[in-house]
Amino acid sequence: MAWAVEVEDRLLGEVRLDGVDLHDRRARLAIGLYDVRQLSLGLGREAIRLVLSHAFHTMALHRVDLRVIATNERAIRCYRACGFVEEGRARESANIAGEWHDDIIMGLLAWEYQAQVR
């Protein structure tokens, strides 16, 4: 499942739920915002919260998780603000420009989501 993120009729990026597993009621969140001038305005957080509402209400998922490069502090702050909790680390799992980086694994459970939206 994928959605375009638009600002004033311009494409800002996309947000997806990948690997949807209806039996285990889980999915993996992925978001990409392409216009760096639009970062730090809360637009990514808003897009994530809309997708989480869809995931936990409409789809009745139990869990949404994600992976983020450990050096992406802006994204990690955003995910925490949306309720995600760090669950672990995949060491040297991403090769970016010839350098190895860790991935942080974060997750959000339905009951955690419900507690924060009340």
Contact map, one row per residue, 1 for C-alpha under 8 A:
1110000000000001110000000000000000000000000000000000000000000000000000000000000000000000000000000000000000000000000000
1111000000000111100000000000000000000000000000000000000000000000000000000000000000000000000000000000000000000000000000
1111100000000111000000000000000000000000000000000000000000000000000000000000000000000000000000000000000000000000000000
0111110000111110000000000000000000000000000000000000000000000000000000000000000000000000000000000000000000000000000000
0011111000111110000000000000000000000000000000100000000000000000000000000000000000000000000000000000000000000000000000
0001111111111000000000000000000000000000000000000000000000000000000000000000000000000000000000000000000000000000000000
0000111111110000000000000000000000000000000000000000000000000000000000000000000000000000000000000000000000000000000000
0000011111000000000000000000000000000000000000000000000000000000000000000000000000000000000000000000000000000000000000
0000011111100000000000000000000000000000000000000000000000000000000000000000000000000000000000000000000000000000000000
0000011111110000000000000000000000000000000000000000000000000000000000000000000000000000000000000000000000000000000000
0001111011111000000000000000000000000000000000000000000000000000000000000000000000000000000000000000000000000000000000
0001111001111100000000000000000011100100000000000000000000000000000000000000000000000000000000000000000000000000000000
0001110000111110000000000000001111100000000000000000000000000000000000000000000000000000000000000000000000000000000000
0111100000011111000000000000001110000000000000000000000000000000000000000000000000000000000000000000000000000000000000
0111100000001111100000000000111100000000000000110010000000000000000000000000000000000000000000000000000000000000000000
1110000000000111110000000001111000000000000000000000000000000000000000000000000000000000000000000000000000000000000000
1100000000000011111100000011110000000000000000000000000000000000000000000000000000000000000000000000000000000000000000
1000000000000001111100000011110000000000000000000000000000000000000000000000000000000000000000000000000000000000000000
0000000000000000111110000111000000000000000000000000000000000000000000000000000000000000000000000000000000000000000000
0000000000000000111111001111000000000000000000000000000000000000000000000000000000000000000000000000000000000000000000
0000000000000000001111111110000000000000000000000000000000000000000000000000000000000000000000000000000000000000000000
0000000000000000000111111100000000000000000000000000000000001000000000000000000000000000000000000000000000000000000000
0000000000000000000011111000000000000000000000000000000000000000000000000000000000000000000000000000000000000000000000
0000000000000000000011111100000000000000000000000000000000000100000000000000000000000000000000000000000000000000000000
0000000000000000000111111110000000000000000000000000000000011110000000000000000000000000000000000000000000000000000000
0000000000000000001111011111000000000000000000000000000000001111100000000000000000000000000000000000000000000000000000
0000000000000000111110001111100000000000000000000000000000001011100000000000000000000000000000000000000000000000000000
0000000000000001111100000111110000000000000000000000000000000001110000000000000000000000000000000000000000000000000000
0000000000000011110000000011111000000000000000000000000000000001110000000000000000000000000000000000000000000000000000
0000000000000011110000000001111100000000000000000000000000000000010000000000000000000000000000000000000000000000000000
0000000000001111000000000000111110000000000100010000000000000000000000000000000000000000000000000000000000000000000000
0000000000001110000000000000011111000000000000000000000000000000000000000000000000000000000000000000000000000000000000
0000000000011100000000000000001111110010000100000000000000000000000000000000000000000000000000000000000000000000000000
0000000000011000000000000000000111110000000000000000000000000000000000000000000000000000000000000000000000000000000000
0000000000011000000000000000000011111110000000000000000000000000000000000000000000000000000000000000000000000000000000
0000000000000000000000000000000011111110000000000000000000000000000000000000000000000000000000000000000000000000000000
0000000000000000000000000000000000111110000000000000000000000000000000000000000000000000000000000000000000000000000000
0000000000010000000000000000000000111111101000000000000000000000000000000000000000000000000000000000000000000000000000
0000000000000000000000000000000010111111111100000000000000000000000000000000000000000000000000000000000000000000000000
0000000000000000000000000000000000000111111000000000000000000000000000000000000000000000000000000000000000000000000000
0000000000000000000000000000000000000111111100000000000000000000000000000000000000000000000000000000000000000000000000
0000000000000000000000000000000000000011111111000000000000000000000000000000000000000000000000000000000000000000000000
0000000000000000000000000000000000000111111111100000000000000000000000000000000000000000000000000000000000000000000000
0000000000000000000000000000001010000010111111110000000000000000000000000000010000000000000000000000000000000000000000
0000000000000000000000000000000000000000011111111000000000000000000000000000011011000000000000000000000000000000000000
0000000000000000000000000000000000000000011111111100000000000000000000000000000000000000000000000000000000000000000000
0000100000000010000000000000000000000000001111111110000000000000000000000000000000000000000000000000000000000000000000
0000000000000010000000000000001000000000000111111111000000000000000000000000000001000000000000000000000000000000000000
0000000000000000000000000000000000000000000011111111100000000000000000000000000001000000000000000000000000000000000000
0000000000000000000000000000000000000000000001111111110000000000000000000000000000000000000000000000000000000000000000
0000000000000010000000000000000000000000000000111111111000000000000000000000000000000000000000000000000000000000000000
0000000000000000000000000000000000000000000000011111111100000001000000000000000000000000000000000000000000000000000000
0000000000000000000000000000000000000000000000001111111111000000000000000000000000000000000000000000000000000000000000
0000000000000000000000000000000000000000000000000111111111100000000000000000000000000000000000000000000000000000000000
0000000000000000000000000000000000000000000000000011111111111001000000000000000000000000000000000000000000000000000000
0000000000000000000000000000000000000000000000000001111111111100000000000000000000000000000000000000000000000100100000
0000000000000000000000000000000000000000000000000000111111111000000000000000000000000000000000000000000000000000000000
0000000000000000000000000000000000000000000000000000111111110000000000000000000000000000000000000000000000000000000000
0000000000000000000000000000000000000000000000000000011111111000000000000000000000000000000000000000000000000000000000
0000000000000000000000001000000000000000000000000000001111111100000000000000000000000000000000000000000000000000000000
0000000000000000000001001110000000000000000000000000001110111111000000000000000000000000000000000000000000000100000000
0000000000000000000000011100000000000000000000000000000100011111000000000000000000000000000000000000000000001100000000
0000000000000000000000001110000000000000000000000000000000001111100000000000000000000000000000000000000000111100000000
0000000000000000000000000111100000000000000000000001001000001111110000000000000000000000000000000000000000111000000000
0000000000000000000000000111100000000000000000000000000000000011111000000000000000010000000000000000000011110000000000
0000000000000000000000000001110000000000000000000000000000000001111100000000000000000000000000000000000011100000000000
0000000000000000000000000000000000000000000000000000000000000000111110000000000000000000000000000000001111000000000000
0000000000000000000000000000000000000000000000000000000000000000011111010011000000000000000000000000001111000000000000
0000000000000000000000000000000000000000000000000000000000000000001111110000000000000000000001000000111100000000000000
0000000000000000000000000000000000000000000000000000000000000000000111111001000000000000000000000000111100000000000000
0000000000000000000000000000000000000000000000000000000000000000000011111000000000000000000000000000100000000000000000
0000000000000000000000000000000000000000000000000000000000000000000111111111000000000000000000000000000000000000000000
0000000000000000000000000000000000000000000000000000000000000000000001111111100000000000000000000000000000000000000000
0000000000000000000000000000000000000000000000000000000000000000000000011111110000000000000000000000000000000000000000
0000000000000000000000000000000000000000000000000000000000000000000100011111111000000000000000000000000000000000000000
0000000000000000000000000000000000000000000000000000000000000000000101011111111100000000000000000000000000000000000000
0000000000000000000000000000000000000000000000000000000000000000000000001111111110000000000000000000000000000000000000
0000000000000000000000000000000000000000000110000000000000000000000000000111111111000000000000000000000000000000000000
0000000000000000000000000000000000000000000010000000000000000000000000000011111111110000000000000000000000000000000000
0000000000000000000000000000000000000000000000000000000000000000000000000001111111111000000000000000000000000000000000
0000000000000000000000000000000000000000000010000000000000000000000000000000111111110000000000000000000000000000000000
0000000000000000000000000000000000000000000010011000000000000000000000000000011111110000000000000000000000000000000000
0000000000000000000000000000000000000000000000000000000000000000000000000000001111111000000000000000000000010001100100
0000000000000000000000000000000000000000000000000000000000000000100000000000001111111100000000000000000001110000000000
0000000000000000000000000000000000000000000000000000000000000000000000000000000100111110000000000000000001110000000000
0000000000000000000000000000000000000000000000000000000000000000000000000000000000011111000000000000000111100000000000
0000000000000000000000000000000000000000000000000000000000000000000000000000000000001111100000000000000111100000000000
0000000000000000000000000000000000000000000000000000000000000000000000000000000000000111110000000000000111000000000000
0000000000000000000000000000000000000000000000000000000000000000000000000000000000000011111000000000011110000000000000
0000000000000000000000000000000000000000000000000000000000000000000000000000000000000001111110000000011110000000000000
0000000000000000000000000000000000000000000000000000000000000000000000000000000000000000111110000000111000000000000000
0000000000000000000000000000000000000000000000000000000000000000000000000000000000000000011111100001111000000000000000
0000000000000000000000000000000000000000000000000000000000000000000000000000000000000000011111100001111000000000000000
0000000000000000000000000000000000000000000000000000000000000000000010000000000000000000000111110001111000000000000000
0000000000000000000000000000000000000000000000000000000000000000000000000000000000000000000111111111100000000000000000
0000000000000000000000000000000000000000000000000000000000000000000000000000000000000000000001111111100000000000000000
0000000000000000000000000000000000000000000000000000000000000000000000000000000000000000000000111110000000000000000000
0000000000000000000000000000000000000000000000000000000000000000000000000000000000000000000000111111000000000000000000
0000000000000000000000000000000000000000000000000000000000000000000000000000000000000000000000111111100000000000000000
0000000000000000000000000000000000000000000000000000000000000000000000000000000000000000000111110111110000000000000000
0000000000000000000000000000000000000000000000000000000000000000000011100000000000000000001111110011111000000000000000
0000000000000000000000000000000000000000000000000000000000000000000011000000000000000000111111000001111100000000000000
0000000000000000000000000000000000000000000000000000000000000000001111000000000000000000111111000000111110000000000000
0000000000000000000000000000000000000000000000000000000000000000001111000000000000000111110000000000011111000000000000
0000000000000000000000000000000000000000000000000000000000000000111100000000000000000111110000000000001111100000000000
0000000000000000000000000000000000000000000000000000000000000000111100000000000000011111000000000000000111110000000000
0000000000000000000000000000000000000000000000000000000000000011110000000000000000011110000000000000000011111000000000
0000000000000000000000000000000000000000000000000000000000000011100000000000000000111000000000000000000001111101100000
0000000000000000000000000000000000000000000000000000000000000111000000000000000000000000000000000000000000111111100000
0000000000000000000000000000000000000000000000000000000100001110000000000000000000000000000000000000000000011111110000
0000000000000000000000000000000000000000000000000000000000000000000000000000000000000000000000000000000000001111111000
0000000000000000000000000000000000000000000000000000000000000000000000000000000000100000000000000000000000011111111100
0000000000000000000000000000000000000000000000000000000100000000000000000000000000100000000000000000000000011111111110
0000000000000000000000000000000000000000000000000000000000000000000000000000000000000000000000000000000000000111111111
0000000000000000000000000000000000000000000000000000000000000000000000000000000000000000000000000000000000000011111111
0000000000000000000000000000000000000000000000000000000000000000000000000000000000100000000000000000000000000001111111
0000000000000000000000000000000000000000000000000000000000000000000000000000000000000000000000000000000000000000111111
0000000000000000000000000000000000000000000000000000000000000000000000000000000000000000000000000000000000000000011111
